Amino acid sequence: MSALRQLPAVGRLVASIPDCPHGLAVAEARTLIDEVRAGQSSPPEDWGAAVRARVEARLEAVLRPVLNLTGVVLHTNLGRAPLGERARAQVAAVSGGWCNLEIDLESGERGERLAGVAKRMCRLTGAEAALAVNNNAAAVLLLLTALARGGDVLVSRGELVEIGGSFRVPDVIAAGGARLVEVGTTNRTRAGDFSAALTANTGAILRVHPSNFRVTGFTESPDPADLLAIGRAAGVPVLEDLGSGALTDGLGEPTVREALRYADVVCFSGDKLLGGPQAGILVGRADLVAKARRHPMYRALRLDRLAVAALEGTLADYEAGVEPPALAMLRAAGPALRQRAERIAATLGEHGWKARVVASEGQAGGGALPGVALPGWAIGLATADVDGLARRLRTGRPAVLARVVEGELRLDLRTLPNCDEPALLSALSAARPAGPG
């Protein structure tokens, strides 16, 4: 009872920490006092410091930077593609105040929020028109709703895929108000199968690129040129969900420009092989893109100013001949990665770590380049409590995510920018277990 009599008054306690936001300080002070009164917490030595710590913890952002040492470049759980310097600068420039999101500064009249993005995308892909929404699933849904609602959509059985998060092509077609018509078989579909399936009610032919899987063996798929010719002859738009959306060659995927040779509209992600922010991009025939732009659903799916800025900055880099960071990581060569690993491992050894250089296999991630291994090099750290070290790194400042393989912590350097090496060394120093190893 004597201990309870010594509980501080809320007003006096809050007055002792004037640097804390008043409302939060009152709420956390009352909660702490109630917990002590109920025996759920012990009385702190410094009540003011305890309340301040609780307020700071409450205000701390859940979303915070992470050092990615997993070797997975487009790591969905970590936000996929990191933005390039120009894209980050564009976001910073328009985030602190107002911007000309939908006003033409020359005329003073209402403008189009995607004017810069659309012009750059058309120049980069050769498309007549372009549109962007908040992700590729939304792009597919908008396209089908605007162009094929109430009609049939022809899709090869081998392309009825499910992507992460239970995104299933049949479900999206149904959500768009169209009816799925399966064509061909799982492993073999021919152009003639599409011709035979055409009716007066056909609203679109949809091709779905297998971005997250591969079918091998006894397979056949129609020549895309033949499929486009079938659609053109029937007056039916040929659409392609390209998925990853590479703008440059050499990544093992067809580029958007190539895909447009055989489709009326192509849609793809902004944060995969394009290397930009999350977005769903539609490019192709001007009349079809305009129809999607005019549909009421577009307003619910459109990009905000920060995403527009990041996307335009990314595309400007492409026009300047600068690839975004994710593509540089995907293309990183083994010898250079090994040199980095040996240098950092030597530094860690000087600080008492048991570090060795080991071969590793990175991944593109994000449903891109399935089955394509990215040979590289990693640093293996041996310690008595590897799971404990991984947890301390994961919860540190900055957070570091790595993989535990065969009893040691593996730091894959493919996904660590050179500028983040000091931060990694600092995080390892803070998380280092007491004692040897």
Beta strands, then each sheet from edge to edge (+ up, - down):
strand 1: 66-68
strand 2: 129-133
strand 3: 152-156
strand 4: 162-163
strand 5: 167-168
strand 6: 179-183
strand 7: 202-208
strand 8: 238-243
strand 9: 265-269
strand 10: 280-284
strand 11: 354-362
strand 12: 374-382
strand 13: 399-401
strand 14: 403-405
strand 15: 408-412
sheet 1: 1+ 13+
sheet 2: 2+ 10- 9+ 8+ 7+ 3+ 6+
sheet 3: 4+ 5-
sheet 4: 11+ 12- 15+ 14-
end
